[in-house]
Amino acid sequence: MPVSAIRSQFDAPALFKGLAIVAFVVGVGVWGAVLLAPAPRKLPPALDTDSVPLRDTAPVAQWFGGAALRVRVAALGLIASDDGRSAALLSIDGGPARAYRAGQLLAPGVTLDAVGSASVFIDQEGTVEEVSVPVSPAGRVRGFVSVPAVSSPQP
């Protein structure tokens, strides 16, 4: 095909007109999406695992003819004081250990009644139970324990 035949079929003004229409449609679409997009909203707060509501199992247990389910508490550590600011490191039903103060709610119907020098007292639905802290093999430690200084090797 000769070059003059190709030039005769090529219509430059029509091509530019088509490109201009396509550019206009794309511009209207982009600006329409930008201007009509919904406004960004504030993100919801992250989940807080510490504030999970505790479930009361007493009605379910009574429905099946039994008493409320007992909560298993393991005492892992104590900070006992005479001024009432005692605390205990407890694991509830095999869960992760958390610190609790005397009088704090552990589960529905279960509170930390008191913290002694070697055990804690748990009140479950009016029944007070003593839970001992396991004795460490090194014996009882009071106050600070001195640790020998570690010197770094000289080069």
PADOKE-392473 format. One record per residue: x, y, z of N, C-alpha, C, CB in turn; residue in one letter. Coordinates in Angstrom, 3 decimals, decimal comma, padded with zeros to 6 digits, m for minus. Glycine has a CB too. Layout:
N
KOLKOL   n.east  n.north     n.up  ca.east ca.north    ca.up   c.east  c.north     c.up  cb.east cb.north    cb.up res
KOLKOL        X        Y        Z        X        Y        Z        X        Y        Z        X        Y        Z   A
...
***
This chain:
155
KOLKOL   n.east  n.north     n.up  ca.east ca.north    ca.up   c.east  c.north     c.up  cb.east cb.north    cb.up res
KOLKOL  000,847 m001,157  000,000  000,000  000,000  000,000  000,906  001,238  000,000 m000,971 m000,012  001,222   M
KOLKOL  000,670  002,152 m000,892  001,507  003,341 m000,960  001,218  004,288  000,183  001,308  004,051 m002,278   P
KOLKOL  002,199  005,136  000,476  002,120  006,078  001,588  001,004  007,087  001,354  003,459  006,802  001,780   V
KOLKOL  000,784  007,479  000,154 m000,271  008,453 m000,121 m001,646  007,881  000,184 m000,208  008,908 m001,575   S
KOLKOL m001,820  006,569  000,028 m003,102  005,944  000,347 m003,340  005,927  001,852 m003,156  004,518 m000,213   A
KOLKOL m002,280  005,708  002,618 m002,412  005,695  004,078 m002,733  007,101  004,564 m001,112  005,163  004,756   I
KOLKOL m002,074  008,122  003,948 m002,337  009,502  004,358 m003,756  009,914  004,035 m001,362  010,451  003,687   R
KOLKOL m004,287  009,402  002,992 m005,650  009,793  002,625 m006,671  009,174  003,581 m005,959  009,372  001,175   S
KOLKOL m006,361  007,999  004,179 m007,286  007,365  005,122 m007,123  007,945  006,544 m007,056  005,834  005,141   Q
KOLKOL m005,988  008,567  006,852 m005,701  009,121  008,159 m006,303  010,510  008,252 m004,185  009,158  008,424   F
KOLKOL m007,205  010,700  009,178 m007,856  011,992  009,376 m007,418  012,537  010,730 m009,420  011,868  009,292   D
KOLKOL m006,458  013,446  010,737 m005,870  013,963  011,970 m006,881  014,694  012,844 m004,726  014,887  011,643   A
KOLKOL m007,725  015,556  012,327 m008,673  016,246  013,212 m009,639  015,279  013,906 m009,467  017,275  012,415   P
KOLKOL m010,058  014,220  013,226 m010,971  013,254  013,843 m010,262  012,481  014,953 m011,525  012,278  012,782   A
KOLKOL m008,985  012,146  014,743 m008,216  011,428  015,748 m008,046  012,300  017,005 m006,834  011,012  015,176   L
KOLKOL m007,679  013,560  016,832 m007,519  014,453  017,972 m008,845  014,684  018,690 m006,932  015,783  017,520   F
KOLKOL m009,924  014,741  017,932 m011,254  014,900  018,529 m011,586  013,685  019,382 m012,331  015,103  017,434   K
KOLKOL m011,307  012,493  018,901 m011,570  011,268  019,678 m010,723  011,203  020,949 m011,300  010,028  018,818   G
KOLKOL m009,421  011,583  020,834 m008,561  011,594  022,014 m009,029  012,626  023,028 m007,118  011,872  021,615   L
KOLKOL m009,497  013,769  022,570 m009,989  014,802  023,470 m011,242  014,323  024,213 m010,290  016,093  022,688   A
KOLKOL m012,114  013,607  023,526 m013,333  013,087  024,166 m012,962  012,045  025,231 m014,292  012,459  023,102   I
KOLKOL m012,016  011,164  024,903 m011,584  010,147  025,866 m010,944  010,812  027,091 m010,587  009,160  025,205   V
KOLKOL m010,098  011,828  026,884 m009,455  012,522  027,991 m010,493  013,236  028,857 m008,419  013,524  027,466   A
KOLKOL m011,514  013,846  028,218 m012,570  014,510  028,966 m013,352  013,522  029,824 m013,511  015,235  028,016   F
KOLKOL m013,698  012,366  029,273 m014,473  011,356  030,015 m013,648  010,825  031,194 m014,894  010,181  029,073   V
KOLKOL m012,367  010,559  030,970 m011,511  010,075  032,056 m011,388  011,144  033,143 m010,108  009,687  031,517   V
KOLKOL m011,223  012,397  032,763 m011,117  013,480  033,748 m012,380  013,626  034,567 m010,806  014,791  033,059   G
KOLKOL m013,545  013,565  033,904 m014,821  013,656  034,621 m014,966  012,482  035,580 m016,009  013,692  033,630   V
KOLKOL m014,576  011,284  035,162 m014,682  010,111  036,031 m013,777  010,213  037,255 m014,343  008,855  035,252   G
KOLKOL m012,534  010,638  037,047 m011,597  010,752  038,166 m012,056  011,834  039,134 m010,177  011,061  037,656   V
KOLKOL m012,381  013,013  038,625 m012,810  014,086  039,512 m014,151  013,782  040,173 m012,900  015,388  038,743   W
KOLKOL m015,014  013,073  039,491 m016,283  012,664  040,107 m016,041  011,712  041,268 m017,199  012,000  039,068   G
KOLKOL m015,109  010,773  041,097 m014,794  009,840  042,179 m014,138  010,560  043,349 m013,882  008,722  041,673   A
KOLKOL m013,278  011,532  043,068 m012,592  012,264  044,139 m013,570  013,153  044,896 m011,441  013,112  043,566   V
KOLKOL m014,399  013,888  044,181 m015,295  014,838  044,834 m016,500  014,179  045,496 m015,770  015,847  043,835   L
KOLKOL m016,956  013,059  044,980 m018,150  012,410  045,527 m017,821  011,266  046,483 m019,010  011,889  044,400   L
KOLKOL m016,553  011,053  046,787 m016,164  009,983  047,709 m016,634  010,331  049,117 m014,624  009,760  047,685   A
KOLKOL m017,012  009,320  049,912 m017,447  009,617  051,288 m016,282  010,145  052,122 m018,047  008,355  051,954   P
KOLKOL m016,619  010,970  053,090 m015,591  011,550  053,969 m015,004  010,455  054,849 m016,183  012,699  054,846   A
KOLKOL m013,704  010,482  055,104 m013,110  009,459  055,969 m013,623  009,615  057,394 m011,567  009,545  055,942   P
KOLKOL m013,903  008,464  058,011 m014,397  008,468  059,384 m013,285  008,061  060,330 m015,608  007,529  059,537   R
KOLKOL m013,502  008,346  061,585 m012,546  007,970  062,615 m012,537  006,447  062,756 m012,891  008,651  063,970   K
KOLKOL m011,362  005,868  062,936 m011,255  004,423  063,087 m011,823  003,992  064,434 m009,792  003,968  062,950   L
KOLKOL m012,436  002,798  064,492 m012,941  002,324  065,783 m011,770  002,011  066,708 m013,841  001,072  065,601   P
KOLKOL m011,987  002,065  068,009 m010,882  001,774  068,933 m010,447  000,323  068,804 m011,293  002,077  070,388   P
KOLKOL m009,176  000,085  069,088 m008,647 m001,278  069,039 m009,302 m002,112  070,132 m007,102 m001,283  069,197   A
KOLKOL m009,337 m003,396  069,914 m009,931 m004,282  070,900 m009,127 m004,246  072,191 m010,017 m005,713  070,359   L
KOLKOL m009,824 m004,155  073,289 m009,180 m004,134  074,597 m009,466 m005,461  075,272 m009,679 m002,933  075,469   D
KOLKOL m008,446 m006,310  075,369 m008,660 m007,642  075,937 m008,828 m007,608  077,437 m007,515 m008,548  075,583   T
KOLKOL m008,405 m006,500  078,088 m008,553 m006,433  079,531 m009,981 m006,152  079,956 m007,647 m005,383  080,088   D
KOLKOL m010,787 m005,585  079,079 m012,143 m005,230  079,465 m013,181 m006,200  078,906 m012,455 m003,829  079,004   S
KOLKOL m012,805 m007,462  078,744 m013,753 m008,460  078,266 m014,767 m008,705  079,377 m013,029 m009,790  077,848   V
KOLKOL m016,068 m008,603  079,061 m017,059 m008,798  080,120 m017,037 m010,247  080,622 m018,471 m008,427  079,612   P
KOLKOL m017,088 m010,395  081,925 m017,101 m011,724  082,523 m018,513 m012,283  082,461 m016,589 m011,683  083,986   L
KOLKOL m018,611 m013,567  082,225 m019,928 m014,183  082,071 m020,310 m014,905  083,355 m019,943 m015,161  080,873   R
KOLKOL m021,543 m014,727  083,774 m022,045 m015,379  084,963 m022,640 m016,720  084,549 m023,095 m014,491  085,697   D
KOLKOL m022,096 m017,815  085,090 m022,548 m019,159  084,713 m023,563 m019,726  085,696 m021,361 m020,098  084,614   T
KOLKOL m023,902 m018,981  086,744 m024,825 m019,491  087,758 m026,204 m019,833  087,185 m024,976 m018,472  088,870   A
KOLKOL m026,824 m019,006  086,341 m028,146 m019,383  085,811 m028,107 m020,665  084,976 m028,705 m018,249  084,966   P
KOLKOL m027,055 m020,863  084,216 m026,951 m022,085  083,403 m026,786 m023,297  084,300 m025,768 m021,992  082,413   V
KOLKOL m025,964 m023,171  085,336 m025,760 m024,291  086,252 m027,052 m024,628  086,996 m024,641 m023,968  087,254   A
KOLKOL m027,796 m023,608  087,396 m029,057 m023,868  088,086 m030,087 m024,497  087,147 m029,611 m022,571  088,679   Q
KOLKOL m030,051 m024,166  085,890 m030,967 m024,751  084,919 m030,766 m026,260  084,828 m030,773 m024,105  083,544   W
KOLKOL m029,514 m026,697  084,924 m029,213 m028,122  084,852 m029,155 m028,774  086,224 m027,906 m028,337  084,134   F
KOLKOL m029,614 m028,074  087,259 m029,757 m028,675  088,572 m028,502 m028,670  089,416 m030,216 m030,049  088,421   G
KOLKOL m027,514 m027,901  089,072 m026,287 m027,882  089,865 m026,033 m026,505  090,437 m025,098 m028,323  089,025   G
KOLKOL m024,977 m026,413  091,166 m024,578 m025,126  091,723 m023,733 m024,384  090,694 m023,796 m025,311  093,057   A
KOLKOL m023,364 m023,177  091,031 m022,532 m022,387  090,126 m021,181 m023,076  089,935 m022,338 m020,947  090,671   A
KOLKOL m020,619 m022,896  088,770 m019,334 m023,523  088,473 m018,234 m022,886  089,304 m019,006 m023,411  086,978   L
KOLKOL m017,308 m023,703  089,766 m016,198 m023,217  090,573 m015,099 m022,702  089,650 m015,657 m024,334  091,508   R
KOLKOL m014,460 m021,645  090,058 m013,368 m021,052  089,297 m012,058 m021,573  089,888 m013,430 m019,478  089,330   V
KOLKOL m011,169 m022,050  089,012 m009,862 m022,531  089,465 m008,903 m021,346  089,509 m009,312 m023,665  088,526   R
KOLKOL m008,323 m021,112  090,680 m007,394 m020,003  090,864 m006,058 m020,576  091,297 m007,930 m018,973  091,907   V
KOLKOL m004,990 m020,177  090,610 m003,633 m020,578  090,980 m002,869 m019,319  091,367 m002,913 m021,344  089,807   A
KOLKOL m002,310 m019,324  092,569 m001,517 m018,187  093,046 m000,070 m018,408  092,631 m001,635 m018,016  094,602   A
KOLKOL  000,494 m017,454  091,901  001,855 m017,593  091,396  002,851 m016,702  092,126  001,886 m017,281  089,929   L
KOLKOL  002,372 m015,638  092,764  003,264 m014,741  093,477  002,480 m013,780  094,353  004,135 m013,970  092,500   G
KOLKOL  003,150 m013,225  095,371  002,487 m012,336  096,324  003,332 m011,105  096,603  002,193 m013,074  097,627   L
KOLKOL  002,642 m010,019  096,891  003,270 m008,831  097,457  002,392 m008,470  098,646  003,396 m007,626  096,396   I
KOLKOL  002,808 m008,893  099,831  002,015 m008,683  101,039  002,514 m007,449  101,765  002,076 m009,918  101,965   A
KOLKOL  001,573 m006,658  102,292  001,934 m005,483  103,087  000,903 m005,305  104,183  002,027 m004,205  102,202   S
KOLKOL  001,292 m004,583  105,203  000,404 m004,373  106,340 m000,582 m003,235  106,127  001,212 m004,105  107,571   D
KOLKOL m000,341 m002,373  105,136 m001,196 m001,204  104,937 m002,392 m001,470  104,031 m000,387 m000,084  104,367   D
KOLKOL m002,673 m002,723  103,674 m003,844 m003,054  102,862 m003,633 m002,922  101,375 m004,971 m002,198  103,253   G
KOLKOL m002,407 m002,659  100,948 m002,128 m002,531  099,515 m001,476 m003,800  098,982 m001,221 m001,314  099,244   R
KOLKOL m001,879 m004,932  099,474 m001,318 m006,207  099,037 m001,815 m006,542  097,643 m001,681 m007,333  100,020   S
KOLKOL m001,022 m007,326  096,938 m001,388 m007,756  095,592 m000,948 m009,196  095,400 m000,753 m006,835  094,513   A
KOLKOL m001,568 m009,855  094,447 m001,222 m011,242  094,155 m001,207 m011,443  092,652 m002,214 m012,221  094,830   A
KOLKOL m000,310 m012,295  092,203 m000,226 m012,672  090,801 m000,997 m013,977  090,660  001,273 m012,817  090,312   L
KOLKOL m002,158 m013,920  089,979 m003,066 m015,066  089,910 m003,326 m015,489  088,478 m004,381 m014,741  090,594   L
KOLKOL m003,566 m016,780  088,312 m003,995 m017,345  087,038 m005,406 m017,873  087,244 m003,017 m018,479  086,534   S
KOLKOL m006,356 m017,386  086,460 m007,756 m017,768  086,588 m008,084 m018,801  085,513 m008,691 m016,525  086,471   I
KOLKOL m008,513 m019,983  085,933 m008,880 m021,084  085,021 m007,803 m021,382  083,982 m010,179 m020,755  084,310   D
KOLKOL m006,559 m021,362  084,397 m005,452 m021,695  083,495 m005,080 m020,588  082,532 m005,794 m022,906  082,717   G
KOLKOL m005,625 m019,404  082,713 m005,331 m018,275  081,831 m003,989 m017,643  082,171 m006,437 m017,227  081,921   G
KOLKOL m003,643 m016,578  081,464 m002,376 m015,897  081,741 m002,412 m015,231  083,122 m002,078 m014,846  080,646   P
KOLKOL m001,254 m015,130  083,740 m001,155 m014,541  085,070 m001,363 m013,035  085,001  000,205 m014,863  085,704   A
KOLKOL m002,150 m012,518  085,945 m002,407 m011,078  086,059 m002,347 m010,680  087,518 m003,784 m010,698  085,446   R
KOLKOL m002,040 m009,430  087,775 m001,957 m008,924  089,145 m003,335 m008,447  089,607 m000,921 m007,772  089,244   A
KOLKOL m003,692 m008,802  090,828 m004,964 m008,407  091,429 m004,699 m007,874  092,832 m005,966 m009,605  091,469   Y
KOLKOL m005,516 m006,921  093,254 m005,439 m006,384  094,615 m006,546 m007,002  095,460 m005,553 m004,828  094,611   R
KOLKOL m006,373 m006,964  096,771 m007,385 m007,480  097,688 m008,702 m006,730  097,476 m006,910 m007,350  099,162   A
KOLKOL m009,789 m007,474  097,370 m011,112 m006,907  097,147 m011,509 m006,806  095,683 m011,179 m005,562  097,759   G
KOLKOL m010,603 m007,125  094,763 m010,880 m007,001  093,338 m011,654 m008,225  092,833 m009,566 m006,829  092,549   Q
KOLKOL m012,541 m008,007  091,868 m013,350 m009,070  091,266 m012,496 m009,884  090,297 m014,587 m008,477  090,534   L
KOLKOL m012,483 m011,212  090,476 m011,724 m012,105  089,597 m012,610 m012,669  088,498 m011,097 m013,245  090,402   L
KOLKOL m013,835 m012,999  088,833 m014,840 m013,552  087,920 m016,193 m013,248  088,564 m014,632 m015,127  087,666   A
KOLKOL m017,291 m013,443  087,848 m018,596 m013,186  088,466 m018,774 m014,029  089,734 m019,735 m013,484  087,463   P
KOLKOL m018,988 m013,369  090,861 m019,177 m014,062  092,130 m017,896 m014,484  092,806 m020,017 m015,249  091,922   G
KOLKOL m016,747 m014,116  092,264 m015,454 m014,528  092,817 m014,607 m013,277  093,037 m014,722 m015,546  091,867   V
KOLKOL m014,158 m013,067  094,282 m013,311 m011,920  094,596 m012,073 m012,388  095,353 m014,091 m010,869  095,423   T
KOLKOL m011,035 m011,573  095,267 m009,827 m011,809  096,060 m010,094 m011,196  097,422 m008,526 m011,193  095,380   L
KOLKOL m010,338 m012,040  098,418 m010,737 m011,580  099,743 m009,570 m010,955  100,492 m011,312 m012,732  100,549   D
KOLKOL m008,433 m011,648  100,540 m007,274 m011,137  101,272 m006,012 m011,779  100,734 m007,410 m011,401  102,788   A
KOLKOL m004,890 m011,098  101,001 m003,578 m011,619  100,618 m002,772 m011,791  101,887 m002,846 m010,672  099,601   V
KOLKOL m002,351 m013,031  102,139 m001,536 m013,319  103,316 m000,069 m013,356  102,943 m001,954 m014,646  103,958   G
KOLKOL  000,762 m013,815  103,895  002,204 m013,861  103,640  002,600 m015,052  102,777  002,963 m013,910  104,952   S
KOLKOL  001,807 m016,126  102,751  002,149 m017,305  101,953  000,966 m017,837  101,162  002,687 m018,395  102,846   A
KOLKOL m000,188 m017,171  101,233 m001,363 m017,649  100,521 m002,335 m016,500  100,278 m002,050 m018,778  101,307   S
KOLKOL m003,322 m016,784  099,438 m004,389 m015,819  099,180 m005,712 m016,448  099,589 m004,415 m015,383  097,676   V
KOLKOL m006,684 m015,616  099,880 m008,002 m016,093  100,267 m009,000 m015,636  099,209 m008,403 m015,574  101,688   F
KOLKOL m009,668 m016,593  098,584 m010,599 m016,340  097,487 m012,018 m016,562  097,997 m010,294 m017,260  096,260   I
KOLKOL m012,902 m015,603  097,738 m014,309 m015,705  098,124 m015,115 m016,056  096,877 m014,825 m014,371  098,777   D
KOLKOL m015,646 m017,302  096,863 m016,476 m017,752  095,739 m017,895 m017,959  096,242 m015,913 m019,068  095,101   Q
KOLKOL m018,775 m017,016  095,916 m020,182 m017,098  096,276 m020,368 m017,295  097,783 m020,851 m018,236  095,512   E
KOLKOL m019,577 m016,587  098,610 m019,711 m016,661  100,057 m018,831 m017,700  100,728 m021,109 m016,936  100,397   G
KOLKOL m018,192 m018,568  099,969 m017,288 m019,570  100,525 m015,858 m019,088  100,346 m017,497 m020,958  099,847   T
KOLKOL m015,146 m018,921  101,463 m013,766 m018,448  101,402 m012,837 m019,655  101,359 m013,430 m017,529  102,617   V
KOLKOL m011,934 m019,631  100,389 m011,005 m020,737  100,168 m009,581 m020,190  100,191 m011,303 m021,465  098,816   E
KOLKOL m008,672 m020,920  100,822 m007,272 m020,503  100,892 m006,496 m021,200  099,778 m006,654 m020,831  102,290   E
KOLKOL m005,744 m020,407  099,010 m004,911 m020,933  097,928 m003,467 m020,571  098,254 m005,347 m020,359  096,519   V
KOLKOL m002,636 m021,598  098,441 m001,233 m021,372  098,800 m000,395 m021,119  097,564 m000,673 m022,566  099,576   S
KOLKOL  000,669 m020,359  097,763  001,629 m020,095  096,698  002,658 m021,221  096,745  002,309 m018,671  096,855   V
KOLKOL  003,021 m021,808  095,604  004,023 m022,867  095,630  005,342 m022,348  096,192  004,234 m023,441  094,223   P
KOLKOL  005,991 m023,161  096,998  007,248 m022,777  097,628  008,367 m022,922  096,607  007,533 m023,639  098,893   V
KOLKOL  009,201 m021,883  096,511  010,311 m021,945  095,565  011,395 m022,862  096,126  010,882 m020,524  095,277   S
KOLKOL  012,126 m023,559  095,268  013,163 m024,461  095,762  014,296 m023,715  096,475  013,729 m025,271  094,610   P
KOLKOL  014,488 m022,452  096,181  015,562 m021,691  096,822  015,182 m021,241  098,221  015,925 m020,485  095,979   A
KOLKOL  013,960 m021,458  098,613  013,518 m021,022  099,934  012,851 m019,665  099,857  014,690 m020,974  100,905   G
KOLKOL  012,522 m019,158  100,992  011,813 m017,893  101,056  012,802 m016,734  100,968  010,984 m017,801  102,348   R
KOLKOL  012,491 m015,779  100,143  013,358 m014,619  099,942  012,631 m013,400  100,476  013,740 m014,435  098,433   V
KOLKOL  013,304 m012,623  101,300  012,718 m011,396  101,835  013,570 m010,217  101,373  012,622 m011,444  103,401   R
KOLKOL  012,935 m009,218  100,806  013,641 m008,018  100,375  014,453 m008,248  099,120  014,540 m007,525  101,471   G
KOLKOL  015,494 m007,469  098,973  016,333 m007,545  097,784  017,363 m008,658  097,937  017,032 m006,199  097,524   F
KOLKOL  017,680 m009,278  096,847  018,692 m010,329  096,825  019,891 m009,767  096,084  018,158 m011,651  096,147   V
KOLKOL  021,064 m009,836  096,709  022,249 m009,301  096,045  022,703 m010,274  094,958  023,393 m009,047  097,069   S
KOLKOL  023,079 m009,718  093,848  023,530 m010,497  092,704  024,979 m010,122  092,452  022,638 m010,242  091,433   V
KOLKOL  025,858 m011,131  092,279  027,265 m010,788  092,029  027,395 m010,019  090,723  028,143 m012,061  091,989   P
KOLKOL  028,300 m009,039  090,737  028,521 m008,224  089,547  029,210 m009,065  088,479  029,364 m006,967  089,883   A
KOLKOL  028,776 m008,867  087,256  029,358 m009,584  086,130  030,290 m008,613  085,425  028,251 m010,143  085,151   V
KOLKOL  031,565 m008,977  085,347  032,513 m008,093  084,662  032,691 m008,569  083,245  033,876 m008,047  085,394   S
KOLKOL  032,792 m007,620  082,340  032,984 m007,985  080,945  034,466 m008,269  080,711  032,473 m006,860  079,996   S
KOLKOL  034,785 m009,224  079,844  036,190 m009,558  079,578  036,899 m008,386  078,914  036,294 m010,815  078,688   P
KOLKOL  038,143 m008,146  079,353  038,950 m007,072  078,783  039,602 m007,536  077,493  040,019 m006,601  079,784   Q
KOLKOL  039,540 m006,741  076,402  040,164 m007,181  075,150  041,666 m007,033  075,154  039,600 m006,415  073,998   P
***
